Amino acid sequence: MARFASNPEQVLLRALQWEWVGLNRQLLGGALEPPVIGLSDSARRLGRWQRSTRSIELARSLVMEHPWGEVREVLAHEMAHQYAHEVLGALDETAHGQAFRRTCERMGILSLARGIPQALADGPDEPRVVRRIRKLLALAQSPNEHEARLAAARAQRLMLEHNLAEADAGGPLPYRSCQLGAVKARFQAHEKILAGLLGEHFFVRCIWMNGFDVQRGKPGRYLEISGTPENLEMAAWVHGFLLQTGERLWAEHKRRQGIRGDVERRRYLAGVVYGFGEQLREQAVRNQQEGLIWLGDAGLQDFYETLHPQIRSVKGPRIRATSAWQEGKQAGRGIVLHKPVTATAQRGGKRITGD
């Protein structure tokens, strides 16, 4: 930490160099030679590849103020420019010519990247399915528990029907990826269980990525999700809602039980998320009984495997079933998704330009 405080920019640049090495190895087969990586004070460009100096510049504002997942996306975009020039020899094409677009397709990134997707518009331009889900979740605020649960169940069913219809249509879908939450050294069991629930029930693929906490000057990990904009929107909202609801339920549990410390907090929160997951699984069974069976999204799987060709699976967390876990599970079974969808975990990005 002292080393970071004395020369923070060098530590940050070293983290960017390691990110470049990983992207080069995983997505480009190690074909590139390392460039000079630097930071710029540009207010117009998030990133720039300069062939004459063999350098990649990233805007300081991007690296210091945006999620690491967005920094990684911009870096990959500039690496695509580097690959088009130095490997494919496309020196006479425009900056976003055919060679560059082919490289982006190979890397699984957009040729006209815009950082992390913006929250979907609330209004007449909002996708119809998202607008209907917002209304259903607003109805789930009803004080009548039966009405609230019915509205929440209808929202989940609507998501399933929407994704089944898109899968049946067979056309290409606009898959994206975004970061949820901050880069942290460690994630607790309930956060890991929640990531599994998002992947199982909300039509996204989840992966734990290596990243860098710029403010603390330390490496860590973060959760990345991939899917269509509508599904990213819903998954991001559910992620934030459940984390906040779990903390609220724990605070209420402590107050009722007269508990002073947080020794059992992690087990209680893990129980909350697990209990909510039981609800989702029961709803999935009811959907299957009605003939609504989700077999997966081959297009999303291809997109995910292009982005992450070297995937390593790990075992889920093991939680001891203490009384706190059981009480948390019971509380989780009572959670109803009852607020309009807002993608607070996502941030809009600027258009990326490069040479």
Residue pairs with C-beta under 8 A, 6 or more apart in sequence:
1 216
1 217
1 218
3 11
4 11
4 216
4 217
4 218
5 217
8 217
9 39
11 217
12 39
12 63
12 212
12 214
12 217
13 37
13 38
13 39
15 212
15 219
16 37
16 58
16 63
16 71
16 75
17 34
17 37
19 71
19 72
19 75
19 212
20 34
20 35
20 37
20 56
20 75
20 79
21 34
22 210
23 72
23 75
23 76
23 79
23 107
24 30
24 31
24 32
24 79
26 308
26 309
26 310
27 76
27 106
27 107
27 108
27 307
27 309
28 79
28 83
28 87
28 106
28 107
31 83
31 87
32 79
32 82
32 83
32 86
32 87
33 86
35 49
35 54
35 55
35 56
35 82
36 53
36 54
36 55
36 56
37 55
37 56
37 57
37 58
38 55
38 56
38 57
38 58
39 57
39 58
39 59
39 60
39 63
40 48
40 57
40 58
40 59
40 60
41 59
41 60
42 48
42 57
42 59
43 59
43 61
44 353
45 57
45 59
45 352
45 353
45 354
46 58
46 59
46 62
46 74
46 115
46 349
46 350
46 352
46 353
47 56
47 57
47 58
47 59
47 62
47 74
47 75
47 77
47 78
47 352
47 354
48 56
48 57
48 78
48 353
48 354
48 355
49 55
49 56
49 78
49 79
49 81
49 82
49 85
49 354
49 355
50 56
50 57
50 355
51 82
51 85
51 86
51 91
51 355
56 75
56 78
56 79
56 82
58 71
58 74
58 75
58 78
62 70
62 71
62 74
63 71
63 214
64 214
66 115
66 116
66 347
66 349
67 116
67 179
67 182
67 183
67 222
67 347
68 179
68 183
68 211
68 212
68 213
68 214
68 222
69 116
69 177
69 178
69 179
69 209
69 211
69 222
69 224
70 115
70 116
70 179
70 347
70 349
72 209
72 211
73 109
73 113
73 115
73 116
73 177
74 113
74 115
74 352
76 107
76 109
77 104
77 109
77 110
77 113
77 352
77 354
78 354
79 107
80 100
80 103
80 104
80 107
80 109
80 111
81 95
81 100
81 354
81 355
83 103
84 90
84 93
84 97
84 99
84 100
84 102
84 103
85 91
88 99
88 102
88 103
90 97
90 98
90 99
90 100
93 99
93 100
95 354
95 355
96 111
96 112
100 111
101 111
104 110
104 111
105 111
106 306
107 306
107 307
108 303
108 306
108 307
109 307
110 176
112 351
112 352
113 349
113 351
113 352
114 348
114 349
114 350
114 351
114 352
115 347
115 348
115 349
115 350
115 352
116 178
116 179
116 346
116 347
116 348
116 349
117 176
117 178
117 229
117 232
117 346
117 348
117 349
118 346
118 347
118 348
118 349
119 233
119 342
119 343
119 346
119 348
120 126
120 127
120 130
120 229
120 230
120 233
120 343
122 134
127 229
127 230
129 158
129 159
129 162
129 230
130 230
130 233
130 234
130 341
132 158
133 155
133 158
133 159
133 234
133 341
134 340
134 341
136 151
136 152
136 154
136 155
136 158
137 151
137 152
137 155
137 337
137 338
137 339
137 340
137 341
138 339
138 340
139 147
139 148
139 151
140 148
140 149
140 151
140 152
140 155
140 336
140 337
140 338
141 148
141 338
141 339
142 148
142 151
145 336
148 336
148 338
149 336
151 338
152 336
152 337
152 338
153 283
155 337
156 201
156 280
156 283
157 283
157 287
157 292
159 202
159 203
159 231
159 234
160 287
160 292
160 294
161 292
162 230
163 203
163 231
163 294
163 297
164 292
164 294
166 173
166 228
167 295
167 297
172 299
173 228
173 297
173 299
173 300
174 228
174 229
175 226
175 227
175 228
175 299
175 300
175 303
176 226
176 227
176 228
176 229
176 232
177 224
177 225
177 226
177 307
178 224
178 225
178 232
178 236
178 345
178 346
179 209
179 211
179 222
179 223
179 224
180 222
180 223
180 224
180 225
180 235
180 236
180 239
180 345
181 191
181 222
181 223
181 239
181 345
182 213
182 222
183 211
183 212
183 213
183 220
183 221
183 222
184 213
184 220
184 221
184 222
185 213
185 218
185 219
185 220
185 221
187 208
187 221
187 223
188 266
188 269
188 270
189 266
189 267
189 269
189 270
189 317
189 319
190 246
190 266
190 269
190 270
190 272
190 273
191 223
191 243
192 316
192 317
193 270
193 273
193 274
193 277
193 316
193 317
194 239
194 242
194 243
194 273
195 206
195 208
195 223
196 206
196 277
196 316
197 273
197 276
197 277
197 280
198 204
198 206
198 225
198 235
198 238
198 239
199 205
199 206
200 277
200 280
201 277
201 280
201 284
202 231
202 234
202 235
202 238
203 227
203 228
203 231
203 234
203 235
203 294
203 297
203 300
204 225
204 226
204 227
204 231
204 232
204 235
204 300
205 225
205 226
205 227
205 300
205 301
205 304
206 223
206 224
206 225
206 226
207 223
207 224
207 226
207 304
207 308
207 311
208 221
208 222
208 223
208 224
209 221
209 222
209 223
209 224
210 219
210 220
210 221
211 219
211 220
211 221
211 222
212 218
212 219
212 220
213 219
213 220
223 239
225 232
225 235
225 236
226 232
226 300
226 303
226 304
226 307
227 235
227 300
228 300
232 343
232 346
233 341
233 343
233 346
234 341
236 343
236 344
236 345
236 346
237 339
237 341
237 342
237 343
237 344
237 345
238 337
239 345
240 344
240 345
241 337
241 339
242 272
242 273
242 276
242 335
245 272
245 335
246 269
246 272
246 273
246 328
246 332
247 269
249 268
249 272
249 328
249 331
249 332
249 335
250 265
250 268
250 269
250 272
250 328
253 259
253 268
253 327
253 328
253 331
254 260
264 322
264 324
267 319
267 320
267 322
267 324
267 325
267 328
268 324
268 325
268 327
268 328
269 328
270 317
270 319
270 325
270 328
271 319
271 324
271 325
271 326
271 327
271 328
271 329
271 330
271 331
271 332
272 328
272 329
272 331
272 332
272 335
273 332
274 319
274 325
274 328
274 329
274 332
275 328
275 329
275 330
275 331
275 332
275 333
275 334
275 335
276 332
276 333
276 335
277 332
278 329
278 332
278 333
279 332
279 333
279 335
284 294
287 293
305 311
319 325
